[in-house]
């Protein structure tokens, strides 16, 4: 009799608990995704929306997104990271370099002539943060870390074919290290977020900007400039910019385990690599937009690039010293980043060679 009562009690308890468990398992979540990129941009259409669609699909529609490009929820691009930290929004995509010096260790990837291609460098960036700077983005839950394709010099009235041609040009730069690079090359650096470029070019506030090809159409740089200087990959890439896709920690922690797993499956090194690759693939139509307008595109060959490299070495040393002053081993950080970029750049070639063998 006692046994029967116990069974009845446990059965009743299970029945009461069951709806709650079922409700928990079927919980749906809506996440607000916020960024500064324009709704017609390659980044928004082929990276952000593609990522959100993938997550929604894999969750069976239990994760939904409210998607806000072009700072539609208010604030400025500089405030995006803190919006995620503070829970104003759930997920952001932004430049760590928007807040100069706040995320100093990841700036190593923005130093001149560091990056190879965006896919390999994004993998290196992810691994570097996990191993060398795990607390760099400690206020948020990091989803992905990536870089864009090789940086290009775009100018309104004067072609850039050598370092000497940079002298006196008012040039927009995206981050602290690239701003320093412009100054070292003889230009007058002007820091500003991406959305400010069209107005500054049209008013003559700046004579040019450094951005990758893929973002050119989104900010009408092919319409507002006439000259473009790209670097032959054999001589190295002038620069790149780091990005972070980050989520509010409390929001991530509040997700049911199965939905957390969906986010986890769309995070990490492979997601970072995919974002980097997708961004660099946008370089092709971006370059075509300038070519179709009959703008002048000059390729800086490896020999000419040597002068750019020589001039920019001082920035590398400055960064190492800055890291040392902050209590980090600057040389170790730099050497590690270089080694990781080399490892992830060589890996696909080694894999292809192994397949042939």
C-alpha positions, 0 to 999 in steps of 0.5 A: 500500500505504501509502495502504491501511494509512493508511485501515485505521488511520484506519478502526480509529481511527474505529471505536474512537472511535465508541462513545465519541462515540455514548455522549457524544451519548446522555448522560443527566443527572439534575439536583437542583432545590431550593427552599423553596416548598411542594409544593402552591403555585402556584409549585411546580406551575405554574412549577417543575414546568412548567419541569422538564417542558418541559426534560425533554420538549425533551431527549427525556428525556435531562435528568431532574430530582429535584425537592425542594420545601419544603427537602427536601434540608436547610438553610434558605431563606437557604442555597439560593443557596450550595447551588447555588454549592457544588454541593450541589444543581444548580438552585435558585429563591430570593429574593436578598433572603433574604441582606440586602445580598448582591445590592444592585443588584437591590434596585432592583426591590424599592423601593416603587412600582417594578413595574408587572406581573410579566411586564414587570418580570421582562423589565426585571430580566433586561435590567438584570442583563445590562447594569448588574450582570452580576457580581451572580450571578457564582458561579452560572449564571443561568437566569431572573430574575423578580418576583411580582405586586403586594404586598398587606398582610394583617392579622389584626385591624385593616384597613389603609386608610391609612398611619396604620393601619400604626402599631405593627403587627408586619409580616412582610417578605421582604427588606431594602428591604420591611422598611425600607418597613414601618418607614417606614410606621410598622409594626414590621418583622419579617424572616422567610422565607415558611415561617415566616409561618403559625406566626408569625401563629397565635402572634401573633408578627406582626399581619400580612404583606406577600405577593402574593395568589398565595402566600396559600393556600400559607401559609394567610394567608387562614385566619389573617388577616381583612383585606387591603389591595391597591393600585389598579394605576393608583396603582402597586404597593406593592412586589415581590420579586426571585427568581433561578433559578440553576444550579451553574456546573460542572454547567452546563459539564459538560453536552454541547453539545446539552443545554446548548442545551436549558437555554439555550433555557429560560433568559433574558428570555422564560423570566423573563417567563413565570415572572413572568406565571405567578406573577402569574396565581396572584393570581386564585385566591389572592385568591378564597381570601380572598374565599370566606372573606368576609375584608375586601378593601380597595383603596387608591385612587390618591389614598390611595396618594399618602401611601404613596408620599410616606412611601416616598421616603426609602427610594429615596434611602437605596438610592441613597446606599447604592449610591454608598457601594458604588462604584456610581452609584445614581441611574443604576441607579435611572433605568435600572431605571425606564426598562427597566420602562417600556419593557417595560410599554409594548412589548405595548401598542405591539405591539397598536396596530401590529397594529390599524394 
